Amino acid sequence: MSIHSNATTEMKNKAARIVAEMRELHGLTVKEDRGFTAEESSKWDKLNADFEALEYRRERHEKIGHFLDMPGNSGNSANAETWRTQDGREVRVYKPHESIASGCGAEQRVGFGAVLRALIAGPRTEAERRALSEGTASAGGYTVPAALSARFFDLVRSRSVCSTAGAQTVVMDTETLKLAKLTGDIPIGWRSENAAVATGDPAFGAVALQARSLAGLITLSRELVADSLNGEAMLETAAAGAVAAEVDRVCLVGSGSAPEPRGILNTSGIAQRYMGANGAAIANHGFLLDLRADLETANAAPTAYVVHPRTARAVAGLAATDGQYIEVPSWVLGSGPLADRDMKPARFLITTSLPITQTRGTATNASSVIAGDFRSLIIGLRESVHIEIVPGLGAANGQVSLIVHARVDCSVVRATDFAVMSGIIP
């Protein structure tokens, strides 16, 4: 049984014991036909808060459980590949189904949403008080402990299309991190005795990840935070979903103009194709065959095709004259007689982080399909998340506001592992 499964079972057992105590307490008042005493009321509130915290943690474990329970992954950070910087420091690199949090030591007893709620409305349990005391408070802000930040990043990655497609994640322990970048094939050839070795352009370059600030403002009522049963989950889901969507957007189409990272679409050296001078609607699967051919020509193969929902609908809706839907050619997905028998099938992944407002000639409602081996996309995450309470904003309306800061960057380490078709219109 995995670490994740053991933890989930333990939480269910604790929750069952709490429920038994609450039933016993309630049963006593029913039997004696009375209400709670002050002492019993206090005990009931504590049991109820502990139960809510356990249920929240259990639901949260299930959301990110695929990171910990995938076959061949014990959840131990030792599974992560280790790179070294020029000065010899180790840098962990995590594949999509490897957990960052598994290498952070002791189990984190509360979730990210619980910390947000506790910062706004005050801690309800001893675990929440400990979590707040473990973080670093600064003027107007709170730096989330490393273990809890790692759990939050795992939740972000579980919601990220680019991570699902195969992007690798590097945890940055400094503001900048240099990576090797493959810029071409290594020159190699046969030679006679005493003849010169084949030469050519350098095959390797360098790319630097730089932790760039990503922030979002969350405003909500104090009553909602204090009284709602699902407030913690709501806060965490909203924060993780917003961060994941923006990370996907910059990884796919980021401009590269500071402070925004450069995404795949704007990376020099990728294969670029267009649907006509003024864009065009999808008429057949030929554009997918072209993308696959571009990648195969560069000795690459796609792990995924990333598309907007509108494009996915157009591809799925292609039909013959008799009204029967036409399947995507098997070679496009890496199966069938033309595919390598050991090749894993590529996936179609859908995200609204790809815009449908791109310009192509006279068209201003165009979109793109990005195909590629997403293992060549590196996402850099700076270690800690920072939360800043914004005093005064919305206070007159009984609202509280906070800003969640993360530091992220991304880079393509082999441009020819990607191919793009742009100019797709409805």
C-alpha positions as CSV (number, residue, x, y, z in Angstrom):
1,M,0.0,0.0,0.0
2,S,1.3,3.5,-0.9
3,I,2.1,6.3,1.5
4,H,-0.9,8.2,0.1
5,S,-3.3,5.2,0.7
6,N,-2.0,4.7,4.2
7,A,-2.6,8.4,5.1
8,T,-6.1,8.3,3.6
9,T,-7.0,5.2,5.6
10,E,-5.7,6.8,8.8
11,M,-7.7,9.9,8.3
12,K,-10.9,7.9,7.7
13,N,-10.3,6.0,11.0
14,K,-9.8,9.3,12.9
15,A,-12.9,10.8,11.4
16,A,-14.9,7.7,12.4
17,R,-13.7,8.1,16.0
18,I,-14.7,11.8,16.1
19,V,-18.1,11.0,14.7
20,A,-18.6,8.3,17.4
21,E,-17.7,10.9,20.1
22,M,-20.2,13.4,18.6
23,R,-23.0,10.9,18.5
24,E,-22.3,9.9,22.1
25,L,-22.4,13.5,23.2
26,H,-25.6,14.2,21.2
27,G,-27.2,11.0,22.5
28,L,-26.6,12.1,26.1
29,T,-28.5,15.3,25.6
30,V,-31.4,13.5,23.8
31,K,-31.6,10.9,26.6
32,E,-31.7,13.6,29.3
33,D,-34.0,15.9,27.2
34,R,-31.8,19.0,27.5
35,G,-29.4,21.2,25.5
36,F,-25.6,21.3,25.6
37,T,-23.9,22.6,28.7
38,A,-21.2,25.2,28.1
39,E,-18.5,22.5,28.5
40,E,-20.3,20.2,26.2
41,S,-20.9,22.9,23.6
42,S,-17.1,23.7,23.6
43,K,-16.3,20.1,23.2
44,W,-18.8,19.7,20.3
45,D,-17.3,22.7,18.5
46,K,-13.8,21.3,18.8
47,L,-14.9,17.9,17.6
48,N,-16.7,19.5,14.7
49,A,-13.7,21.6,13.7
50,D,-11.4,18.5,13.9
51,F,-13.8,16.6,11.7
52,E,-14.0,19.3,9.1
53,A,-10.2,19.5,9.0
54,L,-9.9,15.8,8.5
55,E,-12.5,15.7,5.8
56,Y,-10.8,18.5,4.0
57,R,-7.4,16.8,4.2
58,R,-8.9,13.5,2.9
59,E,-10.5,15.3,-0.1
60,R,-7.3,17.1,-0.8
61,H,-5.3,13.8,-0.7
62,E,-7.7,12.4,-3.3
63,K,-7.3,15.4,-5.5
64,I,-3.5,15.0,-5.8
65,G,-3.4,11.3,-5.1
66,H,-2.5,10.4,-8.7
67,F,0.9,12.0,-8.0
68,L,1.5,9.5,-5.3
69,D,-0.3,6.4,-6.3
70,M,0.9,6.0,-9.9
71,P,2.4,2.5,-10.7
72,G,6.1,2.5,-10.1
73,N,6.0,5.6,-7.9
74,S,6.2,5.1,-4.2
75,G,5.8,8.8,-3.5
76,N,9.4,9.0,-2.3
77,S,11.3,12.0,-3.6
78,A,14.2,9.6,-4.4
79,N,12.2,8.9,-7.6
80,A,12.9,12.3,-8.9
81,E,15.8,12.8,-11.2
82,T,18.7,14.9,-9.9
83,W,20.6,17.4,-11.9
84,R,23.6,19.4,-10.7
85,T,24.5,23.1,-11.2
86,Q,27.9,24.3,-12.2
87,D,28.8,24.7,-8.6
88,G,27.8,21.2,-7.7
89,R,24.4,21.9,-6.1
90,E,21.7,19.2,-6.5
91,V,18.5,20.2,-8.3
92,R,15.5,17.9,-8.3
93,V,13.6,17.4,-11.5
94,Y,10.1,16.0,-11.2
95,K,8.1,14.2,-13.9
96,P,4.4,14.8,-14.1
97,H,3.4,12.0,-11.7
98,E,6.2,12.6,-9.1
99,S,5.3,14.5,-6.0
100,I,7.3,17.5,-4.8
101,A,5.8,17.3,-1.4
102,S,7.0,13.7,-0.8
103,G,10.5,15.0,-0.2
104,C,9.6,17.7,2.3
105,G,9.9,15.6,5.5
106,A,7.1,15.5,8.1
107,E,3.5,15.3,7.0
108,Q,1.7,18.6,6.7
109,R,-1.3,18.5,8.9
110,V,-3.3,21.3,7.3
111,G,-3.9,22.3,3.7
112,F,-3.2,25.5,1.9
113,G,-6.8,26.5,2.0
114,A,-6.8,26.0,5.8
115,V,-3.9,28.4,6.1
116,L,-5.6,31.0,4.0
117,R,-8.8,30.7,6.1
118,A,-6.7,30.9,9.3
119,L,-4.9,34.0,8.2
120,I,-8.3,35.7,7.5
121,A,-10.5,34.4,10.4
122,G,-7.9,33.0,12.9
123,P,-6.9,29.4,13.6
124,R,-9.5,27.0,14.9
125,T,-7.3,24.0,15.7
126,E,-3.8,23.4,17.2
127,A,-2.6,22.1,13.8
128,E,-3.6,25.4,12.2
129,R,-1.8,27.4,14.9
130,R,1.3,25.3,14.4
131,A,1.1,25.8,10.7
132,L,1.0,29.6,11.1
133,S,3.8,29.6,13.6
134,E,6.0,27.5,11.2
135,G,5.7,30.1,8.4
136,T,7.8,33.2,8.2
137,A,5.8,36.4,8.9
138,S,7.1,39.6,7.4
139,A,5.7,43.2,7.1
140,G,2.3,42.7,5.6
141,G,2.8,39.1,4.6
142,Y,3.3,35.5,5.4
143,T,5.7,33.0,3.7
144,V,4.1,29.6,3.6
145,P,6.3,26.7,5.0
146,A,8.2,24.7,2.4
147,A,6.2,21.4,2.9
148,L,2.9,23.2,2.5
149,S,4.1,25.2,-0.5
150,A,5.2,21.9,-2.1
151,R,1.7,20.5,-1.5
152,F,0.2,23.5,-3.1
153,F,2.5,23.2,-6.1
154,D,1.5,19.6,-6.5
155,L,-2.1,20.6,-6.6
156,V,-1.2,23.3,-9.2
157,R,0.6,20.6,-11.3
158,S,-2.4,18.2,-11.1
159,R,-4.5,20.9,-12.7
160,S,-1.9,22.0,-15.3
161,V,-2.4,20.7,-18.9
162,C,1.3,21.2,-19.7
163,S,2.4,19.1,-16.7
164,T,-0.1,16.4,-17.8
165,A,1.4,16.6,-21.3
166,G,4.8,15.7,-19.9
167,A,6.5,18.9,-18.8
168,Q,9.2,18.5,-16.1
169,T,9.3,20.6,-13.0
170,V,12.5,22.0,-11.4
171,V,12.4,23.3,-7.8
172,M,14.6,26.4,-7.8
173,D,16.5,27.1,-4.6
174,T,17.9,30.3,-6.0
175,E,16.5,33.1,-8.1
176,T,18.1,32.0,-11.3
177,L,19.1,28.5,-12.6
178,K,21.1,27.7,-15.7
179,L,20.1,24.7,-17.8
180,A,21.7,23.2,-20.9
181,K,19.8,23.7,-24.1
182,L,20.1,21.5,-27.2
183,T,20.4,23.8,-30.2
184,G,21.2,21.2,-32.9
185,D,22.4,17.7,-33.7
186,I,25.8,16.6,-32.6
187,P,28.1,16.6,-35.7
188,I,29.3,13.0,-36.3
189,G,30.7,11.2,-39.3
190,W,33.1,8.5,-40.5
191,R,36.8,9.4,-40.7
192,S,39.9,7.8,-42.2
193,E,43.1,7.4,-40.2
194,N,44.8,10.8,-39.5
195,A,41.8,12.5,-41.0
196,A,39.9,15.4,-39.3
197,V,36.9,14.7,-37.0
198,A,33.6,15.9,-38.3
199,T,32.8,19.4,-37.1
200,G,29.8,21.7,-37.2
201,D,27.9,24.2,-35.2
202,P,27.9,23.8,-31.4
203,A,25.0,21.5,-30.4
204,F,24.5,22.8,-26.9
205,G,23.7,26.2,-25.5
206,A,22.5,27.6,-22.1
207,V,19.1,28.8,-21.0
208,A,18.5,30.5,-17.6
209,L,15.4,30.0,-15.6
210,Q,14.6,33.2,-13.6
211,A,12.0,33.2,-10.9
212,R,9.3,35.6,-12.1
213,S,6.6,36.9,-9.8
214,L,3.0,35.7,-10.4
215,A,0.3,37.1,-8.2
216,G,-3.4,37.1,-7.8
217,L,-5.9,39.0,-5.7
218,I,-8.6,37.1,-3.8
219,T,-11.5,39.1,-2.3
220,L,-14.4,37.5,-0.4
221,S,-16.6,38.1,2.6
222,R,-15.4,37.4,6.2
223,E,-18.7,35.6,6.9
224,L,-18.2,33.2,4.0
225,V,-14.7,32.3,5.1
226,A,-15.6,31.9,8.8
227,D,-18.9,30.0,8.4
228,S,-18.9,27.9,5.2
229,L,-18.1,24.2,5.5
230,N,-16.2,24.1,2.2
231,G,-14.5,27.5,2.6
232,E,-11.0,25.9,2.8
233,A,-11.5,23.7,-0.2
234,M,-13.0,26.7,-2.1
235,L,-10.0,28.9,-1.4
236,E,-7.4,26.3,-2.3
237,T,-9.2,25.2,-5.5
238,A,-9.6,28.8,-6.6
239,A,-5.9,29.7,-5.9
240,A,-4.5,26.5,-7.4
241,G,-6.8,26.7,-10.5
242,A,-5.9,30.3,-11.2
243,V,-2.2,29.7,-10.9
244,A,-2.3,26.5,-13.1
245,A,-4.3,28.3,-15.8
246,E,-1.8,31.2,-16.0
247,V,1.2,28.9,-15.9
248,D,-0.3,26.9,-18.8
249,R,-0.9,30.1,-20.7
250,V,2.6,31.4,-20.5
251,C,4.1,27.9,-21.1
252,L,2.1,27.7,-24.3
253,V,1.9,31.3,-25.6
254,G,3.9,33.5,-23.3
255,S,5.4,36.6,-25.0
256,G,8.8,36.5,-23.4
257,S,8.6,40.3,-22.8
258,A,9.5,40.9,-19.1
259,P,8.0,40.1,-16.7
260,E,6.2,37.4,-18.7
261,P,8.1,34.1,-19.6
262,R,8.5,33.0,-23.2
263,G,6.2,30.2,-24.2
264,I,6.4,27.5,-26.8
265,L,4.6,29.4,-29.5
266,N,7.1,32.3,-29.4
267,T,10.2,30.1,-29.1
268,S,12.7,30.4,-32.0
269,G,13.3,27.2,-33.8
270,I,9.9,25.4,-33.5
271,A,8.2,24.2,-36.6
272,Q,5.5,26.8,-37.6
273,R,2.6,26.1,-40.0
274,Y,-0.4,28.3,-40.8
275,M,-3.9,27.6,-42.0
276,G,-3.8,30.0,-45.0
277,A,-3.0,33.7,-45.3
278,N,-6.2,34.7,-43.4
279,G,-6.8,31.6,-41.4
280,A,-9.1,28.7,-42.3
281,A,-11.5,26.3,-40.7
282,I,-10.6,22.6,-40.1
283,A,-11.7,20.6,-43.1
284,N,-9.8,17.3,-42.5
285,H,-7.1,15.8,-40.4
286,G,-4.3,16.8,-42.8
287,F,-3.0,19.5,-40.4
288,L,-2.4,16.9,-37.7
289,L,-0.6,14.7,-40.1
290,D,1.6,17.7,-41.1
291,L,2.5,18.4,-37.4
292,R,3.3,14.7,-36.8
293,A,5.5,14.7,-39.9
294,D,7.4,17.9,-38.8
295,L,8.2,16.2,-35.5
296,E,9.2,12.9,-37.0
297,T,11.5,14.8,-39.4
298,A,13.2,16.3,-36.4
299,N,13.6,12.8,-34.8
300,A,10.9,13.7,-32.2
301,A,7.4,12.4,-31.4
302,P,4.6,14.1,-29.6
303,T,3.5,13.3,-26.1
304,A,0.5,15.5,-26.6
305,Y,-1.5,17.8,-28.9
306,V,-2.8,20.8,-26.9
307,V,-5.9,22.4,-28.3
308,H,-8.6,24.9,-27.3
309,P,-12.1,23.4,-26.7
310,R,-13.3,25.0,-29.9
311,T,-10.6,23.2,-31.9
312,A,-11.3,19.9,-30.1
313,R,-14.9,20.2,-31.1
314,A,-14.0,20.8,-34.7
315,V,-11.6,17.8,-34.9
316,A,-14.1,15.5,-33.2
317,G,-16.9,16.7,-35.4
318,L,-15.3,15.9,-38.8
319,A,-17.7,13.7,-40.6
320,A,-18.0,11.9,-44.0
321,T,-20.7,12.6,-46.5
322,D,-22.9,9.8,-45.0
323,G,-22.8,11.6,-41.6
324,Q,-20.4,9.1,-39.9
325,Y,-17.7,10.7,-37.8
326,I,-14.2,10.3,-39.0
327,E,-11.6,9.0,-36.6
328,V,-8.2,10.7,-36.2
329,P,-5.6,8.7,-38.2
330,S,-3.8,6.2,-35.9
331,W,-0.4,7.5,-36.9
332,V,-1.2,11.0,-35.5
333,L,-1.6,9.5,-32.0
334,G,1.5,7.2,-32.3
335,S,-0.3,3.9,-33.0
336,G,-1.0,1.8,-36.0
337,P,1.4,0.3,-38.6
338,L,3.6,3.4,-39.1
339,A,4.3,3.9,-35.3
340,D,7.2,2.5,-33.3
341,R,5.9,-0.5,-31.3
342,D,7.5,1.0,-28.1
343,M,6.0,4.4,-28.6
344,K,3.4,5.6,-26.1
345,P,0.3,7.1,-27.7
346,A,0.0,10.8,-27.7
347,R,-2.9,12.5,-26.1
348,F,-5.3,15.3,-27.0
349,L,-5.4,17.7,-24.1
350,I,-7.9,20.6,-24.0
351,T,-7.3,24.0,-22.3
352,T,-8.8,27.4,-22.4
353,S,-5.3,28.8,-21.8
354,L,-4.8,28.7,-25.6
355,P,-6.5,31.9,-26.9
356,I,-9.0,32.0,-29.7
357,T,-8.3,35.7,-30.4
358,Q,-5.1,35.4,-32.3
359,T,-4.6,37.4,-35.5
360,R,-3.9,35.8,-38.9
361,G,-4.3,38.1,-41.8
362,T,-7.8,39.5,-41.7
363,A,-8.9,36.9,-39.0
364,T,-8.9,38.0,-35.4
365,N,-10.5,34.9,-34.0
366,A,-7.8,32.4,-34.7
367,S,-6.3,29.7,-32.5
368,S,-3.4,27.3,-32.6
369,V,-2.6,23.6,-32.0
370,I,0.6,22.9,-30.2
371,A,2.1,19.4,-30.7
372,G,5.3,18.2,-29.2
373,D,7.3,16.2,-26.8
374,F,6.5,18.2,-23.6
375,R,9.3,16.6,-21.7
376,S,11.4,19.3,-23.4
377,L,9.4,22.0,-21.5
378,I,10.9,22.8,-18.1
379,I,8.8,24.6,-15.5
380,G,10.8,26.3,-12.7
381,L,9.1,26.8,-9.3
382,R,10.7,28.9,-6.6
383,E,10.4,27.2,-3.3
384,S,7.9,29.2,-1.3
385,V,4.5,30.8,-1.7
386,H,3.9,34.2,-0.1
387,I,0.5,35.4,1.1
388,E,-0.2,39.1,1.7
389,I,-3.2,40.4,3.5
390,V,-4.4,43.7,2.0
391,P,-5.7,45.9,4.8
392,G,-8.6,48.2,4.1
393,L,-9.6,46.9,0.7
394,G,-13.3,46.1,0.8
395,A,-13.4,46.4,4.6
396,A,-16.3,48.8,4.4
397,N,-18.3,46.0,2.8
398,G,-17.2,43.3,5.3
399,Q,-14.8,41.9,2.8
400,V,-11.2,40.7,3.2
401,S,-8.6,40.6,0.4
402,L,-5.3,38.8,0.1
403,I,-2.7,38.4,-2.6
404,V,-1.1,35.1,-3.3
405,H,2.4,35.3,-4.7
406,A,4.3,32.5,-6.5
407,R,7.6,32.7,-8.5
408,V,7.6,30.7,-11.7
409,D,9.4,30.5,-15.0
410,C,9.5,28.1,-18.0
411,S,11.7,27.3,-20.9
412,V,12.0,25.0,-23.9
413,V,15.3,23.1,-24.0
414,R,14.9,21.6,-27.5
415,A,12.8,23.7,-29.9
416,T,12.6,21.0,-32.6
417,D,10.6,18.9,-30.2
418,F,7.6,21.1,-30.9
419,A,5.4,22.0,-33.9
420,V,2.6,24.5,-34.2
421,M,-0.3,25.0,-36.5
422,S,-1.8,28.5,-36.2
423,G,-4.6,30.4,-37.9
424,I,-7.4,27.9,-37.1
425,I,-10.8,29.7,-37.2
426,P,-14.4,28.5,-36.7
